Amino acid sequence: MTAPGPGTVRPGGRTARVRDAVREATLAELAEHGYPGLTVDGVAARSGVHKTTVYRRWGNAEGLVADALELAAGEPWPVPDTGTLAGDLRAIARLVLTGFTDPGQGPVARAFVLAAAQSTGAARALHAFFARRHEQSAAVVERAIGRGEAPAGTDAADVVRVAVAPLYYRLFVTGEAVDEAAADRAAAAAAAAARAGAFVTP
């Protein structure tokens, strides 16, 4: 649900190493300059990969963002298992909060969301990223159904969306302060609605 952080090293040969170097440089450039300041030349210089290679493979800033999100979507995510739906949703909401407020991760996470508002390619990549995160986090709702905390047929992705949506609203629409209390309230509301059957699909 949050943007990838720098420092992830994937196995592979030269192609994988080049892709990793460009991804790391893309994240660093986003953190420093945001999406409007993301350029192929800047990523090439920071990554040490020749700009001809970067242009040929990634094309432009949109391609760089899309590839970074594609890599992130395939990486593991720490899905919580606290023993209760309310606890799991609270942990997820706090993960999202940390992803946007952490001094290192926050600027990158915000840049990805803002890039999606300006680029159709970035928007598609962000959609795929969130779809993968929803798929991973569905486990918390499936476990809740098994424990009898939520009725059968509950839409897991919708539960998670409602648990984190208020954070995005505050961050990107109203500009209101967001903190752990706000995250906890959003998670509690989603858990209560799930228990009441609000997310049961026909």
C-alpha positions in Angstrom: 0.0 0.0 0.0 3.0 2.2 0.4 5.7 3.0 -2.1 8.9 0.9 -2.3 11.9 2.0 -0.3 15.5 2.2 -1.5 18.0 -0.5 -0.8 16.3 -3.6 -2.2 18.7 -5.8 -4.2 17.3 -8.5 -6.4 19.2 -11.5 -7.8 20.0 -11.6 -11.4 22.6 -10.8 -14.1 23.6 -7.5 -15.6 20.1 -6.7 -16.9 18.7 -7.1 -13.4 21.6 -5.0 -11.9 21.0 -2.2 -14.4 17.2 -2.3 -13.7 17.9 -2.1 -10.0 20.4 0.8 -10.4 17.9 2.7 -12.4 15.1 2.0 -10.0 17.2 3.2 -7.0 18.1 6.3 -8.9 14.5 6.9 -9.8 13.4 6.7 -6.2 16.2 9.0 -5.1 15.4 11.6 -7.8 11.7 11.4 -6.9 12.6 12.0 -3.2 14.7 15.0 -4.1 12.8 16.6 -7.0 9.3 15.0 -7.1 7.7 13.8 -10.3 8.0 17.2 -12.1 11.7 17.1 -11.6 12.2 13.5 -12.7 14.3 13.3 -15.9 16.0 10.5 -17.8 19.3 12.5 -17.7 19.1 12.9 -13.9 18.4 9.2 -13.4 21.2 8.2 -15.8 23.7 10.4 -14.0 22.8 9.2 -10.6 22.6 5.5 -11.6 25.8 5.4 -13.6 23.8 3.9 -16.5 24.4 5.5 -19.9 21.5 7.8 -20.7 21.2 6.2 -24.2 20.4 2.9 -22.4 17.9 4.6 -20.1 16.2 6.4 -23.0 16.0 3.2 -25.0 14.6 1.0 -22.2 12.5 3.4 -20.2 11.8 6.2 -22.6 10.8 9.0 -20.2 9.8 9.8 -16.6 6.5 8.0 -17.0 8.4 4.8 -18.0 10.8 5.1 -15.0 7.9 5.5 -12.6 5.9 2.7 -14.1 8.9 0.3 -13.9 9.7 1.2 -10.3 6.1 0.5 -9.3 6.1 -2.8 -11.3 9.2 -3.9 -9.3 7.6 -2.8 -6.0 4.4 -4.7 -6.8 6.3 -8.0 -7.0 8.1 -7.5 -3.7 6.8 -9.0 -0.4 4.8 -6.8 1.9 4.6 -7.3 5.7 0.9 -8.3 6.1 0.1 -8.1 9.8 -1.3 -11.0 11.8 -2.4 -9.6 15.2 -5.1 -12.2 15.8 -8.0 -9.8 15.3 -9.4 -7.9 12.3 -9.4 -4.6 14.1 -5.7 -5.1 15.1 -4.7 -6.1 11.6 -6.5 -3.2 9.9 -5.0 -0.8 12.5 -1.5 -2.2 11.6 -2.1 -1.8 7.9 -3.3 1.8 8.4 -0.3 2.6 10.4 2.0 1.1 7.7 0.4 3.4 5.2 0.8 6.3 7.5 4.4 5.5 8.1 5.0 5.2 4.3 3.8 8.7 3.7 5.2 10.4 6.8 8.6 8.8 7.0 11.3 11.3 6.1 12.9 8.8 3.7 9.9 7.0 2.2 7.4 9.8 2.4 8.5 12.0 -0.5 8.7 9.0 -2.8 5.3 7.7 -1.8 3.7 11.1 -2.4 5.5 11.5 -5.7 4.1 8.2 -7.0 0.5 9.3 -6.2 1.1 12.8 -7.7 2.7 11.2 -10.8 -0.5 9.1 -11.3 -2.5 12.3 -11.4 -0.4 13.6 -14.2 0.5 10.5 -16.3 -1.8 7.8 -17.6 1.1 5.3 -17.6 2.0 6.1 -14.0 -1.7 5.8 -13.1 -1.9 2.3 -14.7 1.2 1.3 -12.8 -0.1 2.6 -9.5 -3.4 0.8 -10.1 -1.5 -2.5 -10.6 0.6 -1.8 -7.5 -2.5 -1.3 -5.4 -4.2 -4.3 -6.8 -1.2 -6.4 -5.8 -1.2 -4.9 -2.3 -5.0 -5.5 -2.0 -4.4 -9.1 -3.0 -1.7 -9.5 -0.3 -3.7 -7.8 2.4 -6.8 -9.9 1.7 -5.4 -12.5 4.0 -6.4 -10.4 7.1 -10.0 -10.4 6.0 -10.0 -14.1 5.1 -8.6 -14.9 8.5 -11.3 -12.7 10.1 -14.0 -14.6 8.2 -12.6 -17.9 9.4 -12.7 -16.6 13.0 -16.3 -15.5 12.6 -15.4 -11.8 12.9 -16.9 -11.0 9.5 -19.5 -12.7 7.5 -18.8 -15.0 4.5 -18.8 -13.1 1.2 -17.1 -10.0 2.7 -15.1 -8.2 0.0 -11.6 -8.1 1.4 -10.3 -5.4 -0.9 -13.1 -3.1 0.0 -12.5 -3.6 3.7 -8.8 -2.6 3.3 -9.7 0.3 1.0 -12.0 1.8 3.6 -9.4 1.3 6.3 -6.8 3.4 4.5 -8.9 5.8 2.3 -9.3 8.5 4.9 -5.5 8.8 5.1 -5.2 9.4 1.4 -8.1 11.9 1.6 -6.4 13.9 4.3 -3.0 13.7 2.6 -4.0 14.5 -1.0 -7.4 16.2 -1.0 -7.8 18.3 2.2 -4.2 18.6 3.3 -5.3 18.0 6.9 -2.9 16.6 9.5 -2.7 12.9 9.6 -1.4 10.9 12.6 -1.8 7.5 14.3 -5.1 8.6 15.9 -6.6 9.3 12.5 -5.2 6.0 11.2 -6.6 4.1 14.1 -10.1 5.7 13.7 -10.2 4.8 10.0 -9.2 1.2 10.8 -11.8 0.9 13.6 -14.5 2.2 11.4 -13.7 -0.3 8.6 -13.6 -3.2 11.1 -16.9 -2.3 12.6 -18.5 -2.0 9.1 -17.0 -5.4 8.1 -18.4 -7.0 11.3 -21.8 -5.5 10.5 -21.8 -7.0 7.0 -21.4 -3.8 5.1 -18.9 -5.3 2.6 -20.7 -8.5 1.8 -21.0 -8.8 -2.0 -24.2 -10.1 -3.6 
